[in-house]
Amino acid sequence: MKMTIEIDCSPDEARRFMGLPDVERVNGVYLDAMSNAMKGVTSFDQLESYAKQVAPMGQFGLNIFKSFIEGAQQAAGGATLQKDNKQP
């Protein structure tokens, strides 16, 4: 037997129903601080050194961020997937 339940609610209503805290103001402060700090960044090296200082997840979070940036750069440059060169 298969049952499907559809709940129509806003993200705020879902958050309150699940008992999760409201972090909207904290997130706003964090985003403002990050955007102000990033205004002076002119290279990836500066961004990396700054991210190491403030990364919420430490080195793991930095590696995720770095892979995201590299993927975005490849997508913007129109990079294609390389085929494996298999030797007989």
PDB file of N, CA, C and O in Angstrom:
ATOM      1  N   MET A   1       0.846  -1.168   0.000  1.00  0.00           N
ATOM      2  CA  MET A   1       0.000   0.000   0.000  1.00  0.00           C
ATOM      3  C   MET A   1       0.895   1.235   0.000  1.00  0.00           C
ATOM      4  O   MET A   1       1.904   1.297   0.702  1.00  0.00           O
ATOM      5  N   LYS A   2       0.507   2.187  -0.785  1.00  0.00           N
ATOM      6  CA  LYS A   2       1.276   3.425  -0.884  1.00  0.00           C
ATOM      7  C   LYS A   2       0.351   4.587  -0.540  1.00  0.00           C
ATOM      8  O   LYS A   2      -0.762   4.701  -1.055  1.00  0.00           O
ATOM      9  N   MET A   3       0.852   5.447   0.352  1.00  0.00           N
ATOM     10  CA  MET A   3       0.089   6.639   0.734  1.00  0.00           C
ATOM     11  C   MET A   3       0.933   7.869   0.443  1.00  0.00           C
ATOM     12  O   MET A   3       2.145   7.868   0.659  1.00  0.00           O
ATOM     13  N   THR A   4       0.304   8.890  -0.036  1.00  0.00           N
ATOM     14  CA  THR A   4       0.975  10.150  -0.291  1.00  0.00           C
ATOM     15  C   THR A   4       0.269  11.243   0.501  1.00  0.00           C
ATOM     16  O   THR A   4      -0.952  11.387   0.445  1.00  0.00           O
ATOM     17  N   ILE A   5       1.072  12.013   1.245  1.00  0.00           N
ATOM     18  CA  ILE A   5       0.530  13.119   2.021  1.00  0.00           C
ATOM     19  C   ILE A   5       1.193  14.394   1.515  1.00  0.00           C
ATOM     20  O   ILE A   5       2.419  14.488   1.452  1.00  0.00           O
ATOM     21  N   GLU A   6       0.392  15.342   1.166  1.00  0.00           N
ATOM     22  CA  GLU A   6       0.899  16.628   0.681  1.00  0.00           C
ATOM     23  C   GLU A   6       0.559  17.700   1.704  1.00  0.00           C
ATOM     24  O   GLU A   6      -0.598  17.866   2.091  1.00  0.00           O
ATOM     25  N   ILE A   7       1.591  18.428   2.138  1.00  0.00           N
ATOM     26  CA  ILE A   7       1.400  19.494   3.120  1.00  0.00           C
ATOM     27  C   ILE A   7       1.731  20.814   2.450  1.00  0.00           C
ATOM     28  O   ILE A   7       2.823  20.984   1.907  1.00  0.00           O
ATOM     29  N   ASP A   8       0.801  21.738   2.486  1.00  0.00           N
ATOM     30  CA  ASP A   8       0.996  23.045   1.873  1.00  0.00           C
ATOM     31  C   ASP A   8       1.254  24.062   2.988  1.00  0.00           C
ATOM     32  O   ASP A   8       0.338  24.472   3.701  1.00  0.00           O
ATOM     33  N   CYS A   9       2.530  24.459   3.121  1.00  0.00           N
ATOM     34  CA  CYS A   9       2.869  25.451   4.139  1.00  0.00           C
ATOM     35  C   CYS A   9       4.107  26.225   3.683  1.00  0.00           C
ATOM     36  O   CYS A   9       4.838  25.795   2.791  1.00  0.00           O
ATOM     37  N   SER A  10       4.312  27.341   4.301  1.00  0.00           N
ATOM     38  CA  SER A  10       5.483  28.156   3.980  1.00  0.00           C
ATOM     39  C   SER A  10       6.705  27.583   4.698  1.00  0.00           C
ATOM     40  O   SER A  10       6.544  26.816   5.647  1.00  0.00           O
ATOM     41  N   PRO A  11       7.908  27.928   4.278  1.00  0.00           N
ATOM     42  CA  PRO A  11       9.105  27.477   4.983  1.00  0.00           C
ATOM     43  C   PRO A  11       9.101  27.891   6.455  1.00  0.00           C
ATOM     44  O   PRO A  11       9.556  27.135   7.315  1.00  0.00           O
ATOM     45  N   ASP A  12       8.595  29.078   6.744  1.00  0.00           N
ATOM     46  CA  ASP A  12       8.526  29.544   8.129  1.00  0.00           C
ATOM     47  C   ASP A  12       7.577  28.673   8.950  1.00  0.00           C
ATOM     48  O   ASP A  12       7.885  28.316  10.087  1.00  0.00           O
ATOM     49  N   GLU A  13       6.434  28.336   8.379  1.00  0.00           N
ATOM     50  CA  GLU A  13       5.483  27.467   9.078  1.00  0.00           C
ATOM     51  C   GLU A  13       6.073  26.077   9.312  1.00  0.00           C
ATOM     52  O   GLU A  13       5.870  25.490  10.375  1.00  0.00           O
ATOM     53  N   ALA A  14       6.803  25.545   8.326  1.00  0.00           N
ATOM     54  CA  ALA A  14       7.434  24.233   8.474  1.00  0.00           C
ATOM     55  C   ALA A  14       8.501  24.273   9.560  1.00  0.00           C
ATOM     56  O   ALA A  14       8.619  23.339  10.354  1.00  0.00           O
ATOM     57  N   ARG A  15       9.283  25.358   9.597  1.00  0.00           N
ATOM     58  CA  ARG A  15      10.326  25.506  10.618  1.00  0.00           C
ATOM     59  C   ARG A  15       9.709  25.510  12.013  1.00  0.00           C
ATOM     60  O   ARG A  15      10.184  24.815  12.911  1.00  0.00           O
ATOM     61  N   ARG A  16       8.650  26.295  12.187  1.00  0.00           N
ATOM     62  CA  ARG A  16       7.993  26.359  13.496  1.00  0.00           C
ATOM     63  C   ARG A  16       7.369  25.023  13.881  1.00  0.00           C
ATOM     64  O   ARG A  16       7.435  24.621  15.042  1.00  0.00           O
ATOM     65  N   PHE A  17       6.766  24.333  12.921  1.00  0.00           N
ATOM     66  CA  PHE A  17       6.150  23.040  13.188  1.00  0.00           C
ATOM     67  C   PHE A  17       7.184  22.009  13.639  1.00  0.00           C
ATOM     68  O   PHE A  17       6.911  21.195  14.521  1.00  0.00           O
ATOM     69  N   MET A  18       8.374  22.048  13.029  1.00  0.00           N
ATOM     70  CA  MET A  18       9.435  21.107  13.377  1.00  0.00           C
ATOM     71  C   MET A  18      10.172  21.511  14.652  1.00  0.00           C
ATOM     72  O   MET A  18      10.988  20.746  15.166  1.00  0.00           O
ATOM     73  N   GLY A  19       9.887  22.712  15.166  1.00  0.00           N
ATOM     74  CA  GLY A  19      10.520  23.164  16.399  1.00  0.00           C
ATOM     75  C   GLY A  19      11.924  23.704  16.207  1.00  0.00           C
ATOM     76  O   GLY A  19      12.702  23.768  17.159  1.00  0.00           O
ATOM     77  N   LEU A  20      12.257  24.094  14.982  1.00  0.00           N
ATOM     78  CA  LEU A  20      13.586  24.639  14.698  1.00  0.00           C
ATOM     79  C   LEU A  20      13.639  26.119  15.044  1.00  0.00           C
ATOM     80  O   LEU A  20      12.627  26.813  14.934  1.00  0.00           O
ATOM     81  N   PRO A  21      14.799  26.615  15.460  1.00  0.00           N
ATOM     82  CA  PRO A  21      14.905  28.026  15.843  1.00  0.00           C
ATOM     83  C   PRO A  21      14.857  28.951  14.625  1.00  0.00           C
ATOM     84  O   PRO A  21      15.194  28.555  13.509  1.00  0.00           O
ATOM     85  N   ASP A  22      14.439  30.167  14.866  1.00  0.00           N
ATOM     86  CA  ASP A  22      14.421  31.188  13.815  1.00  0.00           C
ATOM     87  C   ASP A  22      15.797  31.845  13.766  1.00  0.00           C
ATOM     88  O   ASP A  22      16.183  32.550  14.698  1.00  0.00           O
ATOM     89  N   VAL A  23      16.531  31.615  12.688  1.00  0.00           N
ATOM     90  CA  VAL A  23      17.890  32.148  12.563  1.00  0.00           C
ATOM     91  C   VAL A  23      17.984  33.226  11.479  1.00  0.00           C
ATOM     92  O   VAL A  23      19.070  33.526  10.984  1.00  0.00           O
ATOM     93  N   GLU A  24      16.865  33.789  11.125  1.00  0.00           N
ATOM     94  CA  GLU A  24      16.842  34.776  10.048  1.00  0.00           C
ATOM     95  C   GLU A  24      17.704  36.005  10.366  1.00  0.00           C
ATOM     96  O   GLU A  24      18.459  36.471   9.513  1.00  0.00           O
ATOM     97  N   ARG A  25      17.591  36.525  11.588  1.00  0.00           N
ATOM     98  CA  ARG A  25      18.380  37.717  11.948  1.00  0.00           C
ATOM     99  C   ARG A  25      19.870  37.386  12.026  1.00  0.00           C
ATOM    100  O   ARG A  25      20.709  38.166  11.576  1.00  0.00           O
ATOM    101  N   VAL A  26      20.192  36.227  12.596  1.00  0.00           N
ATOM    102  CA  VAL A  26      21.599  35.823  12.697  1.00  0.00           C
ATOM    103  C   VAL A  26      22.182  35.629  11.303  1.00  0.00           C
ATOM    104  O   VAL A  26      23.307  36.047  11.029  1.00  0.00           O
ATOM    105  N   ASN A  27      21.418  34.998  10.433  1.00  0.00           N
ATOM    106  CA  ASN A  27      21.873  34.790   9.067  1.00  0.00           C
ATOM    107  C   ASN A  27      22.086  36.122   8.354  1.00  0.00           C
ATOM    108  O   ASN A  27      23.049  36.274   7.602  1.00  0.00           O
ATOM    109  N   GLY A  28      21.201  37.082   8.583  1.00  0.00           N
ATOM    110  CA  GLY A  28      21.353  38.402   7.968  1.00  0.00           C
ATOM    111  C   GLY A  28      22.621  39.099   8.418  1.00  0.00           C
ATOM    112  O   GLY A  28      23.324  39.703   7.608  1.00  0.00           O
ATOM    113  N   VAL A  29      22.915  39.019   9.712  1.00  0.00           N
ATOM    114  CA  VAL A  29      24.141  39.620  10.239  1.00  0.00           C
ATOM    115  C   VAL A  29      25.365  38.944   9.644  1.00  0.00           C
ATOM    116  O   VAL A  29      26.325  39.613   9.262  1.00  0.00           O
ATOM    117  N   TYR A  30      25.332  37.608   9.563  1.00  0.00           N
ATOM    118  CA  TYR A  30      26.453  36.848   9.002  1.00  0.00           C
ATOM    119  C   TYR A  30      26.678  37.209   7.532  1.00  0.00           C
ATOM    120  O   TYR A  30      27.815  37.425   7.112  1.00  0.00           O
ATOM    121  N   LEU A  31      25.599  37.275   6.754  1.00  0.00           N
ATOM    122  CA  LEU A  31      25.732  37.613   5.340  1.00  0.00           C
ATOM    123  C   LEU A  31      26.249  39.033   5.136  1.00  0.00           C
ATOM    124  O   LEU A  31      27.053  39.277   4.237  1.00  0.00           O
ATOM    125  N   ASP A  32      25.788  39.972   5.969  1.00  0.00           N
ATOM    126  CA  ASP A  32      26.297  41.347   5.877  1.00  0.00           C
ATOM    127  C   ASP A  32      27.792  41.401   6.179  1.00  0.00           C
ATOM    128  O   ASP A  32      28.550  42.074   5.479  1.00  0.00           O
ATOM    129  N   ALA A  33      28.211  40.690   7.223  1.00  0.00           N
ATOM    130  CA  ALA A  33      29.630  40.680   7.583  1.00  0.00           C
ATOM    131  C   ALA A  33      30.465  40.047   6.487  1.00  0.00           C
ATOM    132  O   ALA A  33      31.545  40.544   6.169  1.00  0.00           O
ATOM    133  N   MET A  34      29.983  38.956   5.903  1.00  0.00           N
ATOM    134  CA  MET A  34      30.726  38.285   4.833  1.00  0.00           C
ATOM    135  C   MET A  34      30.798  39.166   3.588  1.00  0.00           C
ATOM    136  O   MET A  34      31.852  39.252   2.957  1.00  0.00           O
ATOM    137  N   SER A  35      29.711  39.814   3.228  1.00  0.00           N
ATOM    138  CA  SER A  35      29.732  40.653   2.024  1.00  0.00           C
ATOM    139  C   SER A  35      30.641  41.866   2.221  1.00  0.00           C
ATOM    140  O   SER A  35      31.328  42.274   1.285  1.00  0.00           O
ATOM    141  N   ASN A  36      30.657  42.445   3.415  1.00  0.00           N
ATOM    142  CA  ASN A  36      31.560  43.565   3.695  1.00  0.00           C
ATOM    143  C   ASN A  36      33.015  43.110   3.650  1.00  0.00           C
ATOM    144  O   ASN A  36      33.876  43.833   3.149  1.00  0.00           O
ATOM    145  N   ALA A  37      33.291  41.925   4.165  1.00  0.00           N
ATOM    146  CA  ALA A  37      34.662  41.411   4.167  1.00  0.00           C
ATOM    147  C   ALA A  37      35.129  41.057   2.760  1.00  0.00           C
ATOM    148  O   ALA A  37      36.314  41.194   2.454  1.00  0.00           O
ATOM    149  N   MET A  38      34.227  40.607   1.905  1.00  0.00           N
ATOM    150  CA  MET A  38      34.595  40.181   0.552  1.00  0.00           C
ATOM    151  C   MET A  38      34.783  41.347  -0.413  1.00  0.00           C
ATOM    152  O   MET A  38      35.254  41.143  -1.532  1.00  0.00           O
ATOM    153  N   LYS A  39      34.433  42.540  -0.013  1.00  0.00           N
ATOM    154  CA  LYS A  39      34.579  43.685  -0.911  1.00  0.00           C
ATOM    155  C   LYS A  39      36.033  43.947  -1.289  1.00  0.00           C
ATOM    156  O   LYS A  39      36.298  44.446  -2.383  1.00  0.00           O
ATOM    157  N   GLY A  40      36.982  43.621  -0.410  1.00  0.00           N
ATOM    158  CA  GLY A  40      38.385  43.877  -0.695  1.00  0.00           C
ATOM    159  C   GLY A  40      39.112  42.709  -1.330  1.00  0.00           C
ATOM    160  O   GLY A  40      40.302  42.820  -1.627  1.00  0.00           O
ATOM    161  N   VAL A  41      38.432  41.587  -1.549  1.00  0.00           N
ATOM    162  CA  VAL A  41      39.080  40.394  -2.105  1.00  0.00           C
ATOM    163  C   VAL A  41      39.231  40.556  -3.615  1.00  0.00           C
ATOM    164  O   VAL A  41      38.260  40.803  -4.331  1.00  0.00           O
ATOM    165  N   THR A  42      40.473  40.413  -4.082  1.00  0.00           N
ATOM    166  CA  THR A  42      40.723  40.572  -5.508  1.00  0.00           C
ATOM    167  C   THR A  42      41.286  39.324  -6.166  1.00  0.00           C
ATOM    168  O   THR A  42      41.434  39.288  -7.388  1.00  0.00           O
ATOM    169  N   SER A  43      41.609  38.280  -5.368  1.00  0.00           N
ATOM    170  CA  SER A  43      42.143  37.052  -5.953  1.00  0.00           C
ATOM    171  C   SER A  43      41.630  35.845  -5.174  1.00  0.00           C
ATOM    172  O   SER A  43      41.130  35.973  -4.057  1.00  0.00           O
ATOM    173  N   PHE A  44      41.765  34.674  -5.786  1.00  0.00           N
ATOM    174  CA  PHE A  44      41.325  33.441  -5.138  1.00  0.00           C
ATOM    175  C   PHE A  44      42.166  33.155  -3.897  1.00  0.00           C
ATOM    176  O   PHE A  44      41.648  32.616  -2.919  1.00  0.00           O
ATOM    177  N   ASP A  45      43.450  33.505  -3.917  1.00  0.00           N
ATOM    178  CA  ASP A  45      44.311  33.271  -2.757  1.00  0.00           C
ATOM    179  C   ASP A  45      43.844  34.074  -1.548  1.00  0.00           C
ATOM    180  O   ASP A  45      43.836  33.563  -0.428  1.00  0.00           O
ATOM    181  N   GLN A  46      43.456  35.329  -1.768  1.00  0.00           N
ATOM    182  CA  GLN A  46      42.922  36.141  -0.675  1.00  0.00           C
ATOM    183  C   GLN A  46      41.627  35.544  -0.148  1.00  0.00           C
ATOM    184  O   GLN A  46      41.399  35.492   1.060  1.00  0.00           O
ATOM    185  N   LEU A  47      40.785  35.096  -1.063  1.00  0.00           N
ATOM    186  CA  LEU A  47      39.516  34.495  -0.671  1.00  0.00           C
ATOM    187  C   LEU A  47      39.764  33.226   0.141  1.00  0.00           C
ATOM    188  O   LEU A  47      39.089  32.994   1.144  1.00  0.00           O
ATOM    189  N   GLU A  48      40.715  32.414  -0.277  1.00  0.00           N
ATOM    190  CA  GLU A  48      41.019  31.173   0.431  1.00  0.00           C
ATOM    191  C   GLU A  48      41.552  31.445   1.833  1.00  0.00           C
ATOM    192  O   GLU A  48      41.143  30.787   2.789  1.00  0.00           O
ATOM    193  N   SER A  49      42.459  32.406   1.963  1.00  0.00           N
ATOM    194  CA  SER A  49      43.007  32.706   3.285  1.00  0.00           C
ATOM    195  C   SER A  49      41.931  33.278   4.209  1.00  0.00           C
ATOM    196  O   SER A  49      41.918  32.978   5.402  1.00  0.00           O
ATOM    197  N   TYR A  50      41.039  34.092   3.669  1.00  0.00           N
ATOM    198  CA  TYR A  50      39.955  34.632   4.485  1.00  0.00           C
ATOM    199  C   TYR A  50      38.979  33.522   4.881  1.00  0.00           C
ATOM    200  O   TYR A  50      38.515  33.476   6.020  1.00  0.00           O
ATOM    201  N   ALA A  51      38.673  32.638   3.948  1.00  0.00           N
ATOM    202  CA  ALA A  51      37.730  31.557   4.227  1.00  0.00           C
ATOM    203  C   ALA A  51      38.265  30.614   5.295  1.00  0.00           C
ATOM    204  O   ALA A  51      37.486  30.070   6.078  1.00  0.00           O
ATOM    205  N   LYS A  52      39.574  30.410   5.344  1.00  0.00           N
ATOM    206  CA  LYS A  52      40.166  29.561   6.382  1.00  0.00           C
ATOM    207  C   LYS A  52      39.927  30.155   7.765  1.00  0.00           C
ATOM    208  O   LYS A  52      39.767  29.418   8.738  1.00  0.00           O
ATOM    209  N   GLN A  53      39.901  31.461   7.858  1.00  0.00           N
ATOM    210  CA  GLN A  53      39.706  32.125   9.141  1.00  0.00           C
ATOM    211  C   GLN A  53      38.262  32.048   9.619  1.00  0.00           C
ATOM    212  O   GLN A  53      38.013  31.933  10.819  1.00  0.00           O
ATOM    213  N   VAL A  54      37.320  32.110   8.701  1.00  0.00           N
ATOM    214  CA  VAL A  54      35.919  32.215   9.101  1.00  0.00           C
ATOM    215  C   VAL A  54      35.065  31.023   8.685  1.00  0.00           C
ATOM    216  O   VAL A  54      33.850  31.044   8.884  1.00  0.00           O
ATOM    217  N   ALA A  55      35.664  29.999   8.120  1.00  0.00           N
ATOM    218  CA  ALA A  55      34.892  28.855   7.631  1.00  0.00           C
ATOM    219  C   ALA A  55      34.138  28.194   8.778  1.00  0.00           C
ATOM    220  O   ALA A  55      34.749  27.780   9.763  1.00  0.00           O
ATOM    221  N   PRO A  56      32.813  28.090   8.659  1.00  0.00           N
ATOM    222  CA  PRO A  56      32.033  27.498   9.738  1.00  0.00           C
ATOM    223  C   PRO A  56      32.308  26.008   9.925  1.00  0.00           C
ATOM    224  O   PRO A  56      32.110  25.492  11.025  1.00  0.00           O
ATOM    225  N   MET A  57      32.749  25.314   8.906  1.00  0.00           N
ATOM    226  CA  MET A  57      32.991  23.885   9.016  1.00  0.00           C
ATOM    227  C   MET A  57      34.479  23.553   8.931  1.00  0.00           C
ATOM    228  O   MET A  57      34.842  22.399   8.707  1.00  0.00           O
ATOM    229  N   GLY A  58      35.321  24.527   9.103  1.00  0.00           N
ATOM    230  CA  GLY A  58      36.749  24.287   9.091  1.00  0.00           C
ATOM    231  C   GLY A  58      37.271  23.891   7.723  1.00  0.00           C
ATOM    232  O   GLY A  58      36.775  24.363   6.700  1.00  0.00           O
ATOM    233  N   GLN A  59      38.276  23.021   7.707  1.00  0.00           N
ATOM    234  CA  GLN A  59      38.919  22.622   6.461  1.00  0.00           C
ATOM    235  C   GLN A  59      37.951  21.875   5.547  1.00  0.00           C
ATOM    236  O   GLN A  59      38.024  22.031   4.328  1.00  0.00           O
ATOM    237  N   PHE A  60      37.051  21.073   6.102  1.00  0.00           N
ATOM    238  CA  PHE A  60      36.079  20.338   5.292  1.00  0.00           C
ATOM    239  C   PHE A  60      35.189  21.307   4.510  1.00  0.00           C
ATOM    240  O   PHE A  60      34.967  21.121   3.313  1.00  0.00           O
ATOM    241  N   GLY A  61      34.684  22.330   5.182  1.00  0.00           N
ATOM    242  CA  GLY A  61      33.850  23.322   4.519  1.00  0.00           C
ATOM    243  C   GLY A  61      34.612  24.095   3.453  1.00  0.00           C
ATOM    244  O   GLY A  61      34.065  24.443   2.407  1.00  0.00           O
ATOM    245  N   LEU A  62      35.887  24.357   3.737  1.00  0.00           N
ATOM    246  CA  LEU A  62      36.717  25.058   2.754  1.00  0.00           C
ATOM    247  C   LEU A  62      36.909  24.206   1.498  1.00  0.00           C
ATOM    248  O   LEU A  62      36.875  24.729   0.384  1.00  0.00           O
ATOM    249  N   ASN A  63      37.108  22.911   1.672  1.00  0.00           N
ATOM    250  CA  ASN A  63      37.271  22.024   0.514  1.00  0.00           C
ATOM    251  C   ASN A  63      36.000  21.960  -0.316  1.00  0.00           C
ATOM    252  O   ASN A  63      36.066  21.926  -1.545  1.00  0.00           O
ATOM    253  N   ILE A  64      34.847  21.942   0.335  1.00  0.00           N
ATOM    254  CA  ILE A  64      33.575  21.957  -0.396  1.00  0.00           C
ATOM    255  C   ILE A  64      33.439  23.267  -1.172  1.00  0.00           C
ATOM    256  O   ILE A  64      33.042  23.267  -2.337  1.00  0.00           O
ATOM    257  N   PHE A  65      33.768  24.376  -0.522  1.00  0.00           N
ATOM    258  CA  PHE A  65      33.677  25.686  -1.165  1.00  0.00           C
ATOM    259  C   PHE A  65      34.630  25.767  -2.356  1.00  0.00           C
ATOM    260  O   PHE A  65      34.273  26.295  -3.409  1.00  0.00           O
ATOM    261  N   LYS A  66      35.844  25.241  -2.184  1.00  0.00           N
ATOM    262  CA  LYS A  66      36.836  25.279  -3.255  1.00  0.00           C
ATOM    263  C   LYS A  66      36.372  24.455  -4.452  1.00  0.00           C
ATOM    264  O   LYS A  66      36.528  24.887  -5.594  1.00  0.00           O
ATOM    265  N   SER A  67      35.806  23.282  -4.208  1.00  0.00           N
ATOM    266  CA  SER A  67      35.322  22.460  -5.316  1.00  0.00           C
ATOM    267  C   SER A  67      34.134  23.139  -6.011  1.00  0.00           C
ATOM    268  O   SER A  67      33.971  23.018  -7.225  1.00  0.00           O
ATOM    269  N   PHE A  68      33.313  23.847  -5.244  1.00  0.00           N
ATOM    270  CA  PHE A  68      32.205  24.581  -5.834  1.00  0.00           C
ATOM    271  C   PHE A  68      32.717  25.686  -6.755  1.00  0.00           C
ATOM    272  O   PHE A  68      32.221  25.852  -7.869  1.00  0.00           O
ATOM    273  N   ILE A  69      33.706  26.436  -6.289  1.00  0.00           N
ATOM    274  CA  ILE A  69      34.271  27.524  -7.092  1.00  0.00           C
ATOM    275  C   ILE A  69      34.928  26.982  -8.352  1.00  0.00           C
ATOM    276  O   ILE A  69      34.760  27.547  -9.433  1.00  0.00           O
ATOM    277  N   GLU A  70      35.680  25.885  -8.220  1.00  0.00           N
ATOM    278  CA  GLU A  70      36.337  25.295  -9.389  1.00  0.00           C
ATOM    279  C   GLU A  70      35.310  24.797 -10.394  1.00  0.00           C
ATOM    280  O   GLU A  70      35.490  24.963 -11.601  1.00  0.00           O
ATOM    281  N   GLY A  71      34.235  24.186  -9.905  1.00  0.00           N
ATOM    282  CA  GLY A  71      33.177  23.722 -10.792  1.00  0.00           C
ATOM    283  C   GLY A  71      32.495  24.874 -11.512  1.00  0.00           C
ATOM    284  O   GLY A  71      32.159  24.770 -12.692  1.00  0.00           O
ATOM    285  N   ALA A  72      32.293  25.968 -10.797  1.00  0.00           N
ATOM    286  CA  ALA A  72      31.673  27.143 -11.413  1.00  0.00           C
ATOM    287  C   ALA A  72      32.585  27.749 -12.467  1.00  0.00           C
ATOM    288  O   ALA A  72      32.111  28.218 -13.502  1.00  0.00           O
ATOM    289  N   GLN A  73      33.895  27.745 -12.215  1.00  0.00           N
ATOM    290  CA  GLN A  73      34.841  28.274 -13.187  1.00  0.00           C
ATOM    291  C   GLN A  73      34.859  27.413 -14.442  1.00  0.00           C
ATOM    292  O   GLN A  73      34.916  27.939 -15.553  1.00  0.00           O
ATOM    293  N   GLN A  74      34.811  26.093 -14.276  1.00  0.00           N
ATOM    294  CA  GLN A  74      34.791  25.198 -15.427  1.00  0.00           C
ATOM    295  C   GLN A  74      33.519  25.376 -16.231  1.00  0.00           C
ATOM    296  O   GLN A  74      33.552  25.382 -17.462  1.00  0.00           O
ATOM    297  N   ALA A  75      32.401  25.521 -15.540  1.00  0.00           N
ATOM    298  CA  ALA A  75      31.126  25.706 -16.233  1.00  0.00           C
ATOM    299  C   ALA A  75      31.108  27.025 -16.993  1.00  0.00           C
ATOM    300  O   ALA A  75      30.586  27.094 -18.106  1.00  0.00           O
ATOM    301  N   ALA A  76      31.668  28.060 -16.407  1.00  0.00           N
ATOM    302  CA  ALA A  76      31.684  29.367 -17.051  1.00  0.00           C
ATOM    303  C   ALA A  76      32.625  29.375 -18.251  1.00  0.00           C
ATOM    304  O   ALA A  76      32.393  30.087 -19.228  1.00  0.00           O
ATOM    305  N   GLY A  77      33.682  28.581 -18.171  1.00  0.00           N
ATOM    306  CA  GLY A  77      34.650  28.523 -19.268  1.00  0.00           C
ATOM    307  C   GLY A  77      34.253  27.570 -20.365  1.00  0.00           C
ATOM    308  O   GLY A  77      34.956  27.453 -21.368  1.00  0.00           O
ATOM    309  N   GLY A  78      33.135  26.883 -20.195  1.00  0.00           N
ATOM    310  CA  GLY A  78      32.684  25.945 -21.213  1.00  0.00           C
ATOM    311  C   GLY A  78      33.528  24.688 -21.264  1.00  0.00           C
ATOM    312  O   GLY A  78      33.668  24.082 -22.326  1.00  0.00           O
ATOM    313  N   ALA A  79      34.084  24.292 -20.153  1.00  0.00           N
ATOM    314  CA  ALA A  79      34.924  23.096 -20.117  1.00  0.00           C
ATOM    315  C   ALA A  79      34.077  21.862 -20.413  1.00  0.00           C
ATOM    316  O   ALA A  79      32.909  21.787 -20.033  1.00  0.00           O
ATOM    317  N   THR A  80      34.689  20.898 -21.096  1.00  0.00           N
ATOM    318  CA  THR A  80      34.009  19.650 -21.390  1.00  0.00           C
ATOM    319  C   THR A  80      34.655  18.524 -20.611  1.00  0.00           C
ATOM    320  O   THR A  80      35.800  18.632 -20.172  1.00  0.00           O
ATOM    321  N   LEU A  81      33.918  17.449 -20.445  1.00  0.00           N
ATOM    322  CA  LEU A  81      34.455  16.292 -19.746  1.00  0.00           C
ATOM    323  C   LEU A  81      35.509  15.619 -20.613  1.00  0.00           C
ATOM    324  O   LEU A  81      35.336  15.495 -21.825  1.00  0.00           O
ATOM    325  N   GLN A  82      36.585  15.192 -20.000  1.00  0.00           N
ATOM    326  CA  GLN A  82      37.636  14.508 -20.721  1.00  0.00           C
ATOM    327  C   GLN A  82      37.358  13.027 -20.716  1.00  0.00           C
ATOM    328  O   GLN A  82      36.909  12.474 -19.712  1.00  0.00           O
ATOM    329  N   LYS A  83      37.630  12.366 -21.859  1.00  0.00           N
ATOM    330  CA  LYS A  83      37.425  10.923 -21.950  1.00  0.00           C
ATOM    331  C   LYS A  83      38.652  10.235 -21.368  1.00  0.00           C
ATOM    332  O   LYS A  83      39.778  10.718 -21.487  1.00  0.00           O
ATOM    333  N   ASP A  84      38.398   9.084 -20.732  1.00  0.00           N
ATOM    334  CA  ASP A  84      39.498   8.288 -20.216  1.00  0.00           C
ATOM    335  C   ASP A  84      40.281   7.680 -21.357  1.00  0.00           C
ATOM    336  O   ASP A  84      39.695   7.143 -22.297  1.00  0.00           O
ATOM    337  N   ASN A  85      41.579   7.755 -21.287  1.00  0.00           N
ATOM    338  CA  ASN A  85      42.449   7.131 -22.271  1.00  0.00           C
ATOM    339  C   ASN A  85      42.808   5.746 -21.765  1.00  0.00           C
ATOM    340  O   ASN A  85      43.694   5.595 -20.924  1.00  0.00           O
ATOM    341  N   LYS A  86      42.121   4.735 -22.276  1.00  0.00           N
ATOM    342  CA  LYS A  86      42.398   3.365 -21.848  1.00  0.00           C
ATOM    343  C   LYS A  86      43.398   2.736 -22.780  1.00  0.00           C
ATOM    344  O   LYS A  86      43.282   2.830 -24.002  1.00  0.00           O
ATOM    345  N   GLN A  87      44.387   2.090 -22.187  1.00  0.00           N
ATOM    346  CA  GLN A  87      45.394   1.413 -22.977  1.00  0.00           C
ATOM    347  C   GLN A  87      45.012  -0.046 -23.109  1.00  0.00           C
ATOM    348  O   GLN A  87      44.511  -0.626 -22.146  1.00  0.00           O
ATOM    349  N   PRO A  88      45.231  -0.683 -24.293  1.00  0.00           N
ATOM    350  CA  PRO A  88      44.851  -2.093 -24.470  1.00  0.00           C
ATOM    351  C   PRO A  88      45.705  -3.032 -23.677  1.00  0.00           C
ATOM    352  O   PRO A  88      45.500  -4.245 -23.729  1.00  0.00           O
TER     353      PRO A  88
END
